[in-house]
Amino acid sequence: MVTLTVELADAETRLAELVHEVGAGAEIVITRDGHPVARLVPTAGGRRMDRTPGSARGLFTVPDDFDAPHVPHEGSASEYMRMASDTRREAESREWIEGLIGDVGAE
């Protein structure tokens, strides 16, 4: 496989040409300021995979309660986020009050 290196500004103006090169089997490395930032590569086989409806039947099961409302339990992500939010608010309130007390004492 042939690998070509092209600067981003050049790739912008030559996109159609570069896609044609990739279609012929080349790999294009796009660089910005000499550093690689992206690759254009040919697709695998160049065609979509055939999909057959029902082909995954029996590979997994959907639980009966899949659409039940979420009830957070101790240690859940939602409980952690709630706790983190409360802690942040407490810290902000404490800073605000300390600022007020400091201002009063300065008079």
N, C-alpha and C positions, 0 to 999 in steps of 0.2 A: 504494500500500500504506500502510495506517495504522500508525503506530508509537506504541505505548503504553509509558510508563515506569512501572515498579512497584518499590517497595522490597521487598527480600527477605522481610522479615517478613510483609508484606501478600500477597506471591506464595504463600507457604506456605499461607496460609488460603484463598486463592482459586484454587488450581491448576486445578481442574476448569473454572471459569469462563474462566480465561486460555487453557486448551487449546481451549475452544470458540471463543474469539475468534481464535486462530491458525488454526483450521480454517476460519474465515470469511475468512481472508486477512490478518489483522493480524500485525504483528511486535511482540513484547513484549521490551523491554529491562529486565532485572532489575538493580537497583542495590543496593549496600551502602554506607551512609553517603554516598549521593549519587554514588557512582562506579559506572559500569557494570561488571558482573561476568559477565553471561550474556545470551544472546538466545534466545528461543523463536521459531522461524520455521516456516512450513509446509514439509512435505516436498515434494520435487520430484514433482509429478504425483500424489502421494498413493498410489501403488501400487508394488509391487515390480517390478523389471526381470525380464523373462522370461529364464530361463537354459536353454540347450540343452546337454545333455551332449555333449561332443566338439566344441563350437564353437571351441575354441582349438587343435584338431589342426593340426599343421604350423607353429604360431607359435613354438614353442621345442622344443628336444630335451633329453632328460635324459642327461647323460654316463654312460658305462658304469660309471665308478667313483664314482657319486654316494653310495654307502653305504660306501665304503672308510674305514678308520680315518684320522683326521686326523694327519698327521705334520707337526709344526711346522718351519718353515724359518727361516733367519736373517731377522730383520726382521718375523716374524709377531707378531700380537697376543699369543699365548700366551707367546712368548719374551720380549716386552717386560714382561708382567705378572710372569713369573718373575724377571726381572732387577730389577724395581722392588721386589718382595717381598724379595729377597736384600739389596738396598741398604738397605732400611728396617730389616731385622733387624741388619745390620752396624752401622748408626747407633745403634740401641737398645742393642746390646751394648757399643759404644764408650762411650756415656753411662753405662751401668751400671758399667763398669770404672773410668771416671774418677771416678764417685761413690764407689767403694770406695777408690780411691787418695787422694782428697781427705779421706775420713773417717779413714784411717790417719794421714795427715800432720797432722791436727788434734789428735791425742792428745798 
